[in-house]
Amino acid sequence: MNNWIIITPEGITKSPNDTFYENFQVLGFVTATTKEAALVKLKENYSYINGSGFDEVWIYQLRFSNPNITYLGIEQEEDEFEDDFEREMVHKITCILEENCYTDITYDYFEEDSYFFEAYSDAFQEVRVDVKDETIEVYDRYIAEKHFVHFGDIKL
């Protein structure tokens, strides 16, 4: 079995500074034996694509299942945390996520009792971690999905 990424040149992206760019869109990641089987699996696994208007797709076999992530060198503020408690919680949660097979974890923001991250497990995902007393509830979702799915409860 091979890992495949399927993309389309038909689409636009809104950048973080609200500028729109025509570019390629990732339609999905699948595991299949051939590129023809990968296309069939794409339509099965990502049913929202059917009728979406995307027509032209490019199918690439991936040599590695985890991407090499790097940054464009954009200047970031040194301290992204509101206080020491947030910094400590993010560190603890990051360690727990790493122990549960998430990689390339990036902390996004905190809202009420939820911490939001981006990470990889089998694909690029958004991760929400809810803190409840001495337990954290981990929820993740693939970028193309609408809702978070409960991954599990873990002791802090």
C-alpha positions in Angstrom: 0.0 0.0 0.0 1.2 3.5 -0.8 0.3 6.9 0.7 -1.1 9.5 -1.7 -1.9 13.2 -1.6 -4.6 14.4 -4.0 -4.6 18.1 -4.9 -6.4 20.4 -7.3 -5.3 23.7 -9.0 -8.9 24.9 -8.8 -9.2 27.1 -5.7 -8.2 30.1 -3.7 -6.9 30.6 -0.2 -7.3 33.5 2.2 -4.0 34.3 3.9 -3.7 35.3 7.6 -3.5 38.9 6.5 -6.8 38.6 4.5 -5.3 38.5 1.0 -6.8 36.0 -1.5 -4.5 33.9 -3.7 -5.2 31.4 -6.4 -3.4 28.2 -5.6 -3.6 24.5 -5.1 -6.0 22.9 -2.6 -5.4 19.6 -0.8 -8.4 17.4 -1.4 -7.3 14.5 0.7 -4.8 11.9 1.8 -5.4 8.2 1.1 -3.7 4.9 1.3 -4.1 2.7 -1.9 -2.1 0.5 -4.2 -2.3 2.6 -7.4 -3.2 6.1 -8.2 -6.4 4.9 -9.8 -7.4 3.2 -6.6 -6.4 6.4 -4.7 -8.9 8.4 -6.7 -11.6 5.9 -6.0 -10.7 6.0 -2.3 -10.7 9.8 -2.3 -14.3 9.8 -3.5 -15.3 7.3 -0.9 -13.5 8.8 2.1 -14.2 12.5 1.3 -17.8 12.4 0.0 -18.1 16.2 0.2 -15.9 16.4 -2.9 -18.6 14.8 -5.0 -20.6 17.8 -6.4 -18.1 20.4 -5.0 -17.2 21.7 -8.4 -13.6 20.5 -8.3 -12.7 18.7 -11.5 -9.0 18.5 -12.2 -7.0 16.6 -9.6 -3.3 15.8 -9.3 -2.3 12.6 -7.5 1.2 12.3 -6.0 2.6 9.3 -4.2 4.1 10.3 -0.8 7.4 8.8 0.2 7.0 9.7 3.8 3.9 9.7 6.0 5.0 12.7 8.1 5.8 16.0 6.4 8.9 18.0 6.9 7.5 21.2 8.4 9.4 24.5 8.3 8.4 28.1 8.6 8.8 31.0 6.3 10.8 33.0 8.8 8.0 35.4 9.7 8.8 37.4 12.8 6.7 36.2 15.8 6.4 37.7 19.2 8.7 36.0 21.7 6.0 35.3 24.3 2.7 34.1 23.0 1.3 33.3 26.4 -1.0 35.4 28.6 0.7 34.2 31.8 2.8 31.5 33.4 -0.1 29.2 34.0 -1.0 29.2 30.3 2.7 28.5 29.4 2.8 25.6 31.9 -0.5 24.1 30.7 0.6 24.3 27.0 3.9 22.6 27.9 2.1 19.8 29.8 -0.5 19.3 27.1 2.1 19.3 24.3 4.0 16.5 26.2 0.8 14.5 26.6 -0.1 14.9 22.9 3.5 13.8 21.9 3.0 10.7 24.1 -0.2 9.9 22.2 1.5 9.9 18.7 0.9 13.5 17.7 3.8 15.2 15.9 4.8 18.7 14.8 2.5 20.2 17.4 1.9 24.0 17.2 -0.1 25.8 19.9 -2.6 28.2 18.5 -4.7 29.9 21.2 -6.6 29.5 24.5 -10.4 30.1 24.9 -12.3 29.6 28.1 -11.1 26.1 29.3 -10.0 24.9 25.8 -6.5 25.0 24.3 -6.2 24.8 20.5 -3.3 23.2 18.6 -2.4 22.1 15.1 -0.7 18.7 14.8 -0.2 15.6 12.8 -1.2 12.0 13.7 -2.1 10.2 10.4 -2.9 13.6 8.7 -2.8 17.3 9.5 -5.4 18.0 12.2 -6.7 20.7 14.5 -6.7 19.6 18.1 -8.8 21.0 21.0 -7.9 20.1 24.5 -10.5 20.8 27.3 -9.1 21.0 30.8 -11.5 19.6 33.5 -10.0 19.3 37.0 -7.2 16.8 36.7 -8.3 15.4 33.4 -7.9 16.7 29.8 -10.4 15.7 27.1 -8.7 15.6 23.7 -10.7 16.2 20.5 -9.3 16.3 17.0 -10.6 17.0 13.5 -9.2 16.8 10.1 -8.9 20.3 8.5 -11.7 19.5 6.0 -14.1 18.3 8.7 -16.6 20.5 10.4 -16.7 19.0 13.9 -14.2 17.9 16.5 -14.2 14.2 17.4 -13.5 12.9 20.9 -10.0 11.2 20.9 -9.9 10.4 24.6 -9.6 11.5 28.2 -6.1 11.6 29.7 -5.0 12.4 33.3 -3.0 15.6 33.7 
